[in-house]
Amino acid sequence: MGGFFKSSIGRKVAMALSAFFLMIFLLQHFAINILSVFNPDVFNEVSHFMGTSSIIQFVIQPILIFGVVFHFVMGFILEFKNLSSRKVKYIKNQSAANSSWMSRNMIWSGVAILAFIILHFIDFWFPEINTKFIKGDWSGLHEGVDGYRYFHELQENFLNPVRVGAYVVAFVFLALHLLHGFTSAFQSMGVTAGRKKTLQNIGIAYSIILPLGFIFIALYHHFNHH
């Protein structure tokens, strides 16, 4: 296993697998959050189930956190290896000439997304951990709020226009990151050239529609706070 991660191909395959895992999670995360726009009660019920299920909290959540950390660590390692291999300026210039802006700047879009994840944890995950594991409150209820607290807390976090702006910018960076990363992940897994065009089209749709969906959710709750 150690030899696998030491090889260039092994690292790219590992990066691709973690990318697939996180892209599936993004779809699931969006599917839950879009409920907050159309049916707050269902959103509350689903959020409570996700937040109190033992399997999700103690099995899937740790796997997700590992997947996020692994993807970013592997991304930084690959970027470092790429930079180390560019010993000749001419080669570096040729690389820039034959690659897209997005592929050359994946590290910077990745850093922006990492900063956003930290902000997202501060807004949502850390308070959840404090409520459930420090205070020991798994009820999902909040004083002064009818029913479960999740919809109320979601809207509270989108009151500040600066915070909403940060979310919007972060999702723009996510779109840029996905525009290259989606197709790149499949190529690392050996997808044939004949399917490349189809994957590019699917990747463009995924990379634009999903971030726009998250932006819509943030803006909707900012302008429609109850």
N, C-alpha and C positions, 0 to 999 in steps of 0.2 A: 504493500500500500504506500509506503514511504517513497518507493521508486516511482510510483504512478504520479504522485504530486510533484516530483522533481523534474519530470519531463514536461516539455512545452505542451504537447498534446494532452497529457493528463490534466494539467492545470486548466487548459481551455475547456475540456470536457466537464471538469468539476464546476467551472464557472458557468457553463451552459446549463447544467442540471440545477444549480442553485437559482439561476435566472428563471427557468421554467417554473420552479416551485414558487418563487415570489410573484411571477406574473399570474399564476392561478390564484394566489392569495389576494392580489389586487382585485381580480374579478369578484371574488367572494366578498371582499371588504366593500366594494362598490355596491354589490347587490343588496347588502344589508343597509348601507347608509342611504341609498336612494329611497328606501322605504320611509325615511324620515320626512321626505317631501310629500309623498302621496298618502301615507297612512301612519301617523305618529304612534297610534296604539299598537299596531303590528310591529313597528320599529322597536318600541319599548319591550314587547314580549320576546322578540328575537334577541335583542340585546341582553335581556335578563337571562335567557337560556344560555347564550354564549358566555356570559359572565359568571355563571354559577355551575355550569356543567363540569364535573370532575375531569372527564376525559379531555375537554378543551383546555381547562386551566392548568392541569398538571401533566398533560402529554403533548397535545398539539401546540400550546403556547410556547413551551420550552423549545420545541422543534423549530417553530417559526423564528424565535429569537436567535437560535443557533444559525438558521438559514440566512437571516439578515446579516449577522456578524460575519459568517463565512463568506458570503458574497462580496462584502466590502473588503475584507482582508485579502481575499483572492484577487479582487480587482486591483488593489494597491500593489500586490506582489507582481501581477502581470504588467502593470504600468512601469514599475521599477525595472523589471527585466527588459522591457521594450526600450526604455531610456538607456539602460546600460549597454544594449547591443548597438546603439546608434553612435558608434565611435567616429564615423566619418561624416563630416558635414554634408558632403555631396549626397550620401545615402539618405540622410535625414531630409534633405530638400526634395529628393525624388519621392520619398515616402509621402511627403506633404502634397506633392503634385498629383499622386495617384490615389489619394484617399480623401474621403469627405471630411468636412469640418467637424461633423459630429463624431466620427470615428477617432479623430485626433484629439478630441477634447472630452472624451468619455470620463476621464478622471475628474474634470472640473464639474461636470454635471452630476457626477457621483458624489462629490464633496457637498454640493448644494443640496442634494437629496438627503445625504446623511445629516446635514444641519437641520433639515426639515423633520426628519424622523425624531431627532432629539427634541425639537419643539413639540411635535405631536405626542411624544411620551410625557413631556411636562404637562401638556394640556389634558390628556386623557388617561394614559396608562398609569403614571405615578399616582394620581388621585385615586384610581381604582384599586391599586395595590394598597394604598394607605387605608381606604375604606374597608376593604375586605380582610386584609391580612394583619393590619395594625389595630384598627378599631374593632375588627371582628364582625362587621355588619354586612351580611350577605342578603339582606332583605330586598335590596334594590329600591328602597323607599327613601324619601327625603322630606323633611319637615316643610310644610307649606306648599308641597307639590302634590297634585292629585295623581294617583297611580304611581307607576315607576318613574324614576328620576332621570333616565337616560336622555330622553328627548329634551327635557329642560336644560340639562347640562350641555348638550350639544349646541343648543341655541345660545346659551350664555357664553360659550367659547368663541362664538362668531359675532359678538357685539362690537368688539374693538376693530375699527377699520384697518389699523396698522397690522393687526394679526391676520385679518382676512387677506390683506395685500400680500403678506408673507406666504400664505397658503397658495395664492394664485401664482406667484412667481415660482414657488417650489414645483407646482404642477406643470408649469411651462418647461422647467428643467427636466422634469420626469418625462415629458413628451419627447424632448430632444434626446434624452438618454435611451428611451425605448425605440426611437426611430432607427437607431443603429443596432442596439442590443438585441432586439427581437430577431431580426434576420441573422445576425452574427451567432446567436445561440444555436439556431438550427444548422448553420454552416459548420459549426464546431462539432456537431453530432453527425456530420457526414451526409447531409441532405444533398441530393443530386442537383446539378445545374439546371436540369429541366424543370424543377419545381421552384427554382429561385424566384422567378417573376411572381408566381402565385403567393409565395411566402412574403415577398416584399409588399404586395398589395394588402394582404391580411395584416402585416406588421404596421403599415401606415394607418390602416383603419383603427387597429387596436391602440396604437401610440397617440392618436389624435382624439378619438372618441372617449376613451377612458379618462384621460386627464381633464378633458372638457367637462365630463360628467361630474368629476370631483369639484371642479371650479364652480359649476352650476350649483351644486349642493351648498358650498360655502357662501356663495353670493345670495342664494335663496334664503338661507337662514339669517344672513346679515340684514336683509331688507324686509324680512317677514317675521321679525321677532314678536312672540306673543307676550 
